[in-house]
Amino acid sequence: MKLSQFKFNFNENLLATHPAKNRDESRLMVVNRTTGKIEHKVFKDILEYFDDKDVMILNNTRVFPARLYGNKEKTGAKIEVFLLRELSKDSRLWDVLVDPARKIRIGNKLYFGDNDLLVAEVIDNTTSRGRTLRFLFDGTHEEFKAAVYNLGHTPLPKYIKRKAEAEDVHRYQTVYAKNEGAVAAPTAGLHFSRELLKRLEIKGVNFAEVTLHVGLGTFRSVEVEDLTKHKMDSEQFEVNTEACDIVNAAKAAKRRICAVGTTTMRAIESTVSTNGELKPLAGWTNKFIFPPYDFSIANCMVTNFHMPESTLLMMTCAFGGFENIMNAYKVALKEKYKFYSYGDAMLIID
């Protein structure tokens, strides 16, 4: 398929800049991928679609405060540093994005916090805005992380044109977040409250947890018309034996298996055995899923509403059917569903 097929006229007013008052009270569009039928619900109504021994697969990655604000040496120019990936714990090496990039060159020192709590030296260029920094810090790794948490800000997406507030610290994080490493939230999971998870558990639904540390590459623009030529950035993931056992048992019993979010779907589709079962694996994946694609594990999916021409929309169309999903998006625009990270949700079922 071509990039231009995933274009639609988007109303910027539908971008959600704040979370819903209650996690599980966002709107929920339910799309049947077999019949194309659409239902309009509230997210906590998701209970109606799951029964005993069904499985939900959750991405338990944890977002860390990846956005730092500091000053350049000598000039004092204000700069923003977005921490992407820790390259070495011993030498404090990080891949980062800097803004404004034109002012940040190899050899520059950057200062963060009162009394220069953190100091970093630019040691390499990686991309147009990318740099490798070495943090000059004498304490332990735990003390260094504490300093980052003290100075860092919740990494809200750039389209939210406000600074992170107190509520974002916990609302831009799933209630089941465990394994730190994401620079963006797995947003489909933001709709689950602890109460809703408990009610699902009481109903007999089982949960399997995987980890995929969401990177900014998930949101990188596709710049080629021919989708086969697009390369996804790699993201670190892990699917453990316990998760595999839960999912494979449900698959054998022909139960509903729901991938909560595109990141969860990418993780599980990156480790499928030759007989179509989920297998344990830890590593990196740059899997790019777009139509047509045969899914091996999940037969149900929760996702948010995504931007035109995004890889997230492409995966959703691959799972739900191109015509079904593009029609659902027309309905979502007409019904004024909220889009993107803090937006409303879609449940795709058979």
C-alpha positions as CSV (number, residue, x, y, z in Angstrom):
1,M,0.0,0.0,0.0
2,K,1.0,3.6,-0.4
3,L,1.5,6.4,2.2
4,S,-1.2,8.6,0.6
5,Q,-3.9,6.0,1.2
6,F,-3.6,6.7,4.9
7,K,-4.3,10.5,4.6
8,F,-7.5,12.0,6.0
9,N,-8.6,15.6,6.8
10,F,-7.9,16.0,10.5
11,N,-9.4,18.6,12.8
12,E,-6.6,19.9,15.1
13,N,-9.3,20.7,17.7
14,L,-9.7,17.0,18.3
15,L,-6.2,16.6,19.7
16,A,-6.5,15.8,23.4
17,T,-4.2,18.0,25.4
18,H,-5.3,16.7,28.8
19,P,-6.4,13.3,30.1
20,A,-10.0,12.5,30.8
21,K,-11.1,13.2,34.3
22,N,-11.2,9.4,35.1
23,R,-9.0,6.9,33.2
24,D,-11.8,4.5,32.4
25,E,-14.3,7.1,31.3
26,S,-12.8,8.0,28.0
27,R,-15.0,7.2,25.0
28,L,-14.7,3.8,23.4
29,M,-15.5,3.0,19.8
30,V,-16.0,-0.7,19.2
31,V,-15.4,-1.9,15.7
32,N,-16.2,-5.4,14.5
33,R,-13.6,-6.2,11.9
34,T,-15.8,-9.0,10.4
35,T,-19.0,-7.0,9.9
36,G,-17.7,-3.4,10.1
37,K,-20.4,-2.7,12.7
38,I,-19.5,0.3,15.0
39,E,-20.7,0.8,18.6
40,H,-20.2,3.9,20.8
41,K,-19.4,3.1,24.4
42,V,-17.5,4.4,27.5
43,F,-14.1,2.7,28.1
44,K,-15.2,0.8,31.2
45,D,-17.9,-0.9,29.1
46,I,-15.0,-3.0,27.7
47,L,-16.0,-5.5,30.4
48,E,-19.0,-6.5,28.3
49,Y,-16.7,-8.0,25.6
50,F,-14.5,-10.3,27.7
51,D,-15.3,-13.6,29.5
52,D,-13.6,-16.2,31.7
53,K,-10.2,-17.4,30.4
54,D,-9.9,-14.6,27.8
55,V,-6.5,-12.9,27.9
56,M,-5.3,-9.3,27.7
57,I,-1.7,-8.7,26.9
58,L,-0.3,-5.5,28.5
59,N,2.9,-3.6,27.8
60,N,4.4,-2.9,31.3
61,T,7.1,-0.4,30.2
62,R,7.5,2.6,32.5
63,V,8.1,6.1,31.2
64,F,10.9,8.0,32.8
65,P,11.2,11.9,33.0
66,A,13.3,12.1,29.8
67,R,13.0,15.9,29.1
68,L,15.7,18.1,30.7
69,Y,16.1,21.8,30.4
70,G,19.5,23.4,30.8
71,N,22.0,26.0,29.7
72,K,24.9,26.0,27.3
73,E,28.4,26.9,28.8
74,K,29.6,30.4,28.4
75,T,26.6,31.8,26.5
76,G,24.0,30.5,29.0
77,A,21.7,29.8,26.0
78,K,18.6,27.8,27.0
79,I,18.6,24.3,25.6
80,E,16.3,21.2,25.8
81,V,17.7,17.7,26.0
82,F,15.5,14.7,25.4
83,L,17.1,11.5,26.7
84,L,16.5,8.7,24.3
85,R,18.7,5.7,25.2
86,E,21.3,5.0,27.9
87,L,24.4,3.6,26.1
88,S,26.6,2.9,29.1
89,K,25.9,3.0,32.8
90,D,29.5,3.1,33.7
91,S,30.5,6.0,31.5
92,R,27.1,7.8,31.7
93,L,26.8,7.8,27.9
94,W,23.4,8.7,26.4
95,D,21.9,9.2,23.0
96,V,19.8,12.3,23.1
97,L,17.9,14.9,21.0
98,V,18.8,18.6,21.5
99,D,16.9,21.7,20.7
100,P,18.0,24.1,19.3
101,A,20.4,21.7,17.6
102,R,22.3,24.3,15.6
103,K,23.8,25.7,18.8
104,I,25.0,22.4,20.2
105,R,28.4,21.2,18.9
106,I,30.9,18.5,19.9
107,G,32.9,19.7,22.9
108,N,30.2,21.9,24.3
109,K,29.3,21.5,28.0
110,L,25.7,21.7,29.1
111,Y,24.5,22.5,32.7
112,F,21.3,21.4,34.4
113,G,19.7,22.4,37.6
114,D,20.6,24.7,40.5
115,N,24.3,24.6,41.3
116,D,24.8,22.7,38.1
117,L,23.6,19.4,39.6
118,L,24.2,17.7,36.3
119,V,26.9,18.5,33.7
120,A,27.1,16.9,30.3
121,E,29.7,17.1,27.5
122,V,28.7,16.6,23.8
123,I,31.0,13.9,22.4
124,D,29.3,13.0,19.1
125,N,26.7,13.9,16.5
126,T,24.2,11.1,15.6
127,T,21.5,12.8,13.4
128,S,20.5,16.3,12.6
129,R,19.2,16.8,16.1
130,G,20.8,13.8,17.7
131,R,23.9,13.9,19.9
132,T,25.8,11.6,22.3
133,L,26.3,13.1,25.7
134,R,28.7,12.0,28.5
135,F,27.3,13.1,31.9
136,L,30.1,14.1,34.3
137,F,28.8,12.7,37.5
138,D,30.8,11.2,40.4
139,G,28.1,9.5,42.3
140,T,26.6,6.0,42.0
141,H,24.2,5.0,39.2
142,E,21.3,5.2,41.6
143,E,22.4,8.7,42.6
144,F,22.6,9.7,38.9
145,K,19.1,8.4,38.2
146,A,17.8,10.3,41.3
147,A,19.3,13.5,39.8
148,V,17.6,12.8,36.5
149,Y,14.3,12.2,38.2
150,N,14.8,15.4,40.2
151,L,15.5,17.5,37.1
152,G,13.5,15.7,34.4
153,H,10.1,16.4,33.1
154,T,7.4,14.0,31.9
155,P,8.0,13.7,28.2
156,L,4.6,14.7,26.8
157,P,4.4,14.7,23.0
158,K,5.4,17.9,21.3
159,Y,1.9,18.5,20.0
160,I,0.8,19.2,23.6
161,K,2.0,22.8,23.7
162,R,2.2,23.1,27.4
163,K,4.7,22.1,30.0
164,A,4.1,18.9,31.9
165,E,2.0,19.5,35.0
166,A,1.8,17.5,38.3
167,E,-1.1,15.3,37.1
168,D,1.0,14.2,34.0
169,V,3.5,12.5,36.3
170,H,1.0,9.7,37.0
171,R,-1.6,10.1,34.1
172,Y,1.1,9.8,31.4
173,Q,1.9,6.4,32.9
174,T,-0.2,3.2,32.9
175,V,-1.3,1.9,36.4
176,Y,0.6,-1.3,35.7
177,A,3.9,0.3,34.6
178,K,6.9,-1.6,36.0
179,N,10.0,-1.8,33.8
180,E,11.6,1.6,33.2
181,G,12.8,2.6,29.8
182,A,10.1,4.3,27.7
183,V,10.3,7.9,26.5
184,A,6.6,7.8,25.4
185,A,3.7,6.1,27.1
186,P,2.0,3.0,25.6
187,T,-1.2,5.1,25.4
188,A,-3.8,2.4,24.9
189,G,-3.1,1.3,28.4
190,L,-3.7,4.7,29.9
191,H,-7.5,4.0,29.9
192,F,-7.2,1.1,32.4
193,S,-7.9,2.1,36.0
194,R,-7.0,-0.3,38.9
195,E,-10.7,-0.7,39.5
196,L,-11.4,-1.8,35.9
197,L,-8.5,-4.2,36.0
198,K,-9.8,-5.7,39.2
199,R,-13.3,-6.1,37.7
200,L,-11.8,-7.8,34.6
201,E,-9.9,-10.1,36.9
202,I,-13.0,-11.0,38.9
203,K,-14.7,-11.8,35.6
204,G,-12.0,-14.4,35.0
205,V,-9.8,-12.5,32.4
206,N,-6.1,-13.4,32.6
207,F,-3.3,-10.9,32.0
208,A,0.0,-11.5,30.3
209,E,2.7,-8.8,30.5
210,V,5.3,-8.0,27.9
211,T,7.8,-5.1,27.8
212,L,8.5,-2.9,24.8
213,H,10.3,0.4,25.6
214,V,8.5,2.9,23.4
215,G,10.9,5.2,21.6
216,L,10.3,8.4,19.6
217,G,10.7,6.3,16.4
218,T,7.2,5.0,16.9
219,F,6.0,8.5,16.0
220,R,8.5,9.3,13.3
221,S,7.0,10.5,10.1
222,V,6.9,8.2,7.1
223,E,8.6,10.0,4.2
224,V,8.3,7.5,1.4
225,E,5.2,6.8,-0.7
226,D,6.2,3.1,-1.0
227,L,5.7,1.7,2.5
228,T,8.1,-1.2,1.8
229,K,10.9,1.3,1.8
230,H,10.2,2.7,5.3
231,K,12.5,1.7,8.1
232,M,11.3,1.7,11.7
233,D,13.6,2.6,14.5
234,S,14.5,-0.3,16.8
235,E,12.9,-0.6,20.2
236,Q,14.0,-2.9,23.0
237,F,11.5,-5.6,24.1
238,E,11.1,-8.7,26.1
239,V,8.5,-11.5,26.1
240,N,9.0,-13.9,29.0
241,T,8.1,-17.5,29.4
242,E,5.2,-16.7,31.8
243,A,3.5,-14.5,29.2
244,C,4.0,-17.1,26.5
245,D,2.4,-19.8,28.7
246,I,-0.7,-17.7,29.4
247,V,-1.1,-16.6,25.8
248,N,-0.5,-20.0,24.2
249,A,-3.0,-21.7,26.5
250,A,-5.6,-19.2,25.5
251,K,-4.8,-19.6,21.9
252,A,-5.1,-23.4,22.1
253,A,-8.5,-23.0,23.9
254,K,-9.6,-20.5,21.1
255,R,-10.2,-17.7,23.7
256,R,-10.2,-14.0,23.0
257,I,-6.6,-12.7,23.1
258,C,-6.4,-8.9,23.2
259,A,-3.3,-6.9,22.5
260,V,-3.5,-3.6,24.4
261,G,-1.8,-1.1,22.1
262,T,0.3,-1.1,19.0
263,T,3.5,-1.5,21.1
264,T,2.2,-4.7,22.6
265,M,1.2,-5.9,19.1
266,R,4.7,-5.2,17.8
267,A,6.3,-7.0,20.6
268,I,4.3,-10.2,20.3
269,E,4.4,-10.2,16.5
270,S,8.2,-10.0,16.8
271,T,8.5,-13.4,18.4
272,V,6.3,-16.0,16.9
273,S,7.4,-19.6,16.5
274,T,7.0,-21.6,13.2
275,N,3.8,-23.2,14.6
276,G,2.3,-19.8,15.3
277,E,2.8,-19.7,19.1
278,L,4.3,-17.0,21.2
279,K,7.9,-17.8,22.2
280,P,10.2,-16.1,24.8
281,L,12.6,-13.6,23.4
282,A,14.5,-10.5,24.6
283,G,16.1,-8.1,22.1
284,W,15.3,-5.3,19.7
285,T,12.6,-5.1,17.1
286,N,12.1,-2.7,14.1
287,K,9.1,-4.6,12.9
288,F,6.8,-2.4,10.7
289,I,3.3,-3.7,10.3
290,F,1.1,-2.4,7.5
291,P,-1.6,-3.9,5.3
292,P,-1.7,-6.6,4.1
293,Y,-0.4,-8.6,7.2
294,D,-1.4,-11.9,8.8
295,F,-1.4,-11.6,12.6
296,S,-0.4,-14.7,14.5
297,I,-1.4,-14.2,18.1
298,A,-4.1,-11.6,18.9
299,N,-7.6,-11.7,17.7
300,C,-8.6,-8.5,19.4
301,M,-6.9,-5.1,19.9
302,V,-7.3,-1.9,22.0
303,T,-5.7,1.2,20.5
304,N,-6.1,5.0,20.5
305,F,-7.0,7.2,17.5
306,H,-3.9,8.1,15.5
307,M,-2.6,10.7,13.2
308,P,-3.0,10.6,9.4
309,E,-0.2,8.7,7.6
310,S,1.2,7.4,10.9
311,T,2.7,3.9,11.3
312,L,0.3,3.4,14.2
313,L,-2.7,4.0,11.9
314,M,-1.2,1.6,9.4
315,M,-0.9,-1.2,11.9
316,T,-4.5,-0.5,13.1
317,C,-5.7,-0.8,9.5
318,A,-3.7,-4.0,9.0
319,F,-5.5,-5.5,12.0
320,G,-9.0,-4.2,11.6
321,G,-9.2,-4.1,7.8
322,F,-8.3,-1.0,5.8
323,E,-11.8,-0.1,4.7
324,N,-13.3,-0.8,8.2
325,I,-10.8,1.4,10.0
326,M,-10.8,4.3,7.6
327,N,-14.6,4.3,7.7
328,A,-14.3,4.2,11.6
329,Y,-12.1,7.3,11.4
330,K,-14.6,9.2,9.4
331,V,-17.2,8.4,12.0
332,A,-14.7,9.4,14.8
333,L,-14.2,12.8,13.2
334,K,-17.9,13.3,12.7
335,E,-18.6,12.3,16.4
336,K,-15.7,14.3,17.7
337,Y,-13.7,11.6,19.3
338,K,-10.5,12.8,20.8
339,F,-7.2,11.8,19.2
340,Y,-3.6,10.9,20.1
341,S,-2.0,10.1,23.5
342,Y,-4.6,11.5,25.9
343,G,-7.4,10.7,23.4
344,D,-10.2,8.2,23.2
345,A,-9.9,4.5,22.5
346,M,-11.0,1.9,19.9
347,L,-11.6,-1.8,20.6
348,I,-11.4,-4.0,17.5
349,I,-13.0,-7.4,17.8
350,D,-14.3,-10.2,15.6
